[in-house]
Structure formats: structure tokens, C-alpha cells
């Protein structure tokens, strides 16, 4: 199974579209907030795709959930959130604890516009960076998670 993860597109649908078109066979796409409407068009143009989106601190669509638990298979679940409510600029400890409380072993967050791909104490922690305005380099990025019999593999990808 391939799961595409993106964040902080800040109204720029062209970045979202490039990601979807670069990964057309993904099983699902997760946007970690601050889409500011850029996912609305994705739902219209790609009605057959499975999208999940959480509320970011810049989003105005209050119908979006702040956090999502996404079951992947019998072994893995993803805790998806924007991250601003968990103090992710200084630490991901509270975020990892919340994911664990929700029975998840993969946590995906955004907000910082900085990539992270770590594994600690049984928890995969992923921030795909920003697909429009990165803060840790000049490269816009997204990520994908491959899950199968071989395990969990996380890859951060430059957006071309």
C-alpha cells in the first residue's frame, strides 16, 4: 500500500496536483493542513481518489477534523494532524504520546514547513515539509509511506 502525505500547500492547488499526478496509483492521499481550499479542487478533479485532510491553523473550513486516526491494516494506523496544537516547533513528544494513546504507530504532522523522518520507540514520525514554501531548504517536498509485508518505509520526495 502506498500513502502519499503532503502539507502546507497554502491555496496553491498546482502543487497538490503535481503530487497527485506524480503518484497516480497511491491508495490514499493525506493532507496535513493549511490547504486553505487547495484540496477542494482535488476532490472535484480526482473523484476516484481517497483523500484525507485535517484542519491547519490557517484553514477556515472548520468542518475539517483537527486530528484523524486512519487505520491502514491490522498492524498499522496513522495519526494525522497539523501539529500546531502539540507544540511541534519545540518537540514531537506530546504528538507521539497522543498517537500512541490512539493506538497508532505512525504519526504524520505538518505546520513547521520542515521535513522529519524518524523512528523512535516504535513510532514512525513524519513531517513531509511544505509542498509550497519550505523553511528548511529551497526544495518543496512531500512524502510517501509504503506499507506491506516488508514493513513500513517512509520516503521524503522533492516536488518537481
C-alpha positions in Angstrom: 0.0 0.0 0.0 1.2 3.5 -0.9 0.1 6.5 1.1 1.0 10.0 -0.1 1.4 12.7 2.5 1.6 16.4 1.9 1.2 19.6 3.9 1.0 23.3 3.9 0.0 23.9 0.3 -1.5 27.3 1.3 -4.0 27.6 -1.5 -1.6 26.5 -4.2 -3.5 23.7 -6.0 -0.9 23.4 -8.7 1.5 21.8 -6.1 -1.2 19.4 -4.9 -1.9 18.5 -8.5 1.7 17.8 -9.3 1.9 15.5 -6.3 -1.2 13.6 -7.3 0.0 13.3 -10.9 3.4 12.1 -9.7 1.8 9.4 -7.6 -1.3 8.4 -9.5 -1.6 4.9 -8.2 -1.4 5.7 -4.5 -4.0 4.1 -2.3 -4.7 7.3 -0.4 -3.6 10.9 -0.1 -3.3 12.7 3.3 -3.1 16.5 3.5 -1.9 17.6 6.9 -3.5 21.0 7.0 -3.1 24.6 5.8 -4.6 23.6 2.5 -6.7 26.7 2.6 -9.0 25.3 0.0 -6.5 23.7 -2.3 -7.9 20.2 -1.6 -11.4 21.3 -2.7 -10.3 21.2 -6.3 -8.6 17.8 -5.8 -11.9 16.3 -4.8 -13.6 17.6 -7.9 -10.8 16.7 -10.4 -10.0 13.3 -8.9 -13.3 12.0 -7.6 -12.0 8.4 -7.6 -9.1 9.1 -5.3 -9.2 8.7 -1.5 -8.4 11.9 0.3 -8.0 12.7 4.0 -7.4 16.3 5.2 -7.0 17.8 8.7 -7.5 21.3 9.9 -4.5 23.6 10.0 -4.0 26.8 11.8 -4.6 28.8 8.6 -7.6 26.8 7.4 -11.1 28.3 7.6 -13.1 25.2 6.9 -14.0 24.3 10.5 -15.7 21.1 9.3 -12.3 19.5 8.9 -11.2 17.4 11.8 -8.2 18.6 13.9 -6.9 15.0 14.2 -7.6 11.8 12.3 -6.9 8.2 13.1 -6.6 6.3 9.8 -6.4 2.5 10.1 -4.1 1.1 7.4 -4.1 -2.6 8.0 -4.2 -5.0 11.0 -0.7 -3.8 12.2 -0.6 -0.1 11.4 -2.6 3.0 12.0 -1.8 6.6 11.2 -2.4 9.6 13.5 -2.7 12.7 11.2 -2.7 16.2 12.5 -1.4 19.6 11.5 0.7 19.8 14.7 0.2 23.3 15.9 -1.8 22.2 18.9 1.0 19.9 20.0 3.9 22.3 20.2 5.8 20.6 17.4 8.2 23.5 16.9 10.0 22.5 20.1 9.3 18.8 20.4 7.2 15.9 19.0 6.9 14.2 22.3 3.3 15.2 23.1 2.4 14.4 19.5 3.9 10.9 19.7 2.1 10.3 23.1 -1.2 11.3 21.6 -0.7 9.0 18.6 0.2 6.1 21.0 -3.0 6.9 23.1 -5.0 6.5 19.9 -3.4 3.1 19.0 -1.2 4.5 16.2 2.3 3.6 15.3 2.7 6.2 12.6 2.3 9.9 13.2 2.1 12.5 10.4 2.2 16.2 11.1 2.9 19.5 9.3 2.9 23.1 10.4 6.7 23.6 10.7 7.4 23.5 6.9 10.4 21.4 7.9 10.9 17.7 7.0 11.2 15.0 9.6 11.5 11.3 9.0 12.4 9.5 12.3 11.7 6.3 14.1 11.7 6.3 17.9 10.4 3.8 20.4 8.2 2.0 17.9 6.8 5.2 16.4 7.3 6.4 12.9 7.3 10.3 12.9 6.9 12.0 9.6 6.6 15.7 8.6 6.7 15.9 4.7 7.7 19.5 4.8 5.8 22.0 2.7 4.8 21.5 -0.9 4.8 25.2 -1.5 7.0 27.2 1.0 9.7 25.1 2.7 11.6 26.5 5.7 14.5 24.0 5.9 15.7 24.3 2.3 14.7 25.7 -1.0 13.2 22.4 -2.1 9.4 21.9 -1.9 8.6 18.4 -0.7 6.0 15.7 0.1 6.4 12.1 1.3 5.0 8.7 0.7 4.7 5.7 3.0 4.9 2.2 1.6 3.4 -0.4 3.9 3.4 -4.1 3.1 4.8 -7.5 4.3 8.3 -6.0 4.1 7.4 -3.4 6.8 7.0 0.4 6.8 9.2 2.6 4.5 8.9 6.4 4.5 10.4 8.5 1.7 10.5 12.3 1.5 10.4 13.4 -2.1 11.4 16.7 -3.8 8.5 18.2 -5.7 9.5 18.6 -9.3 
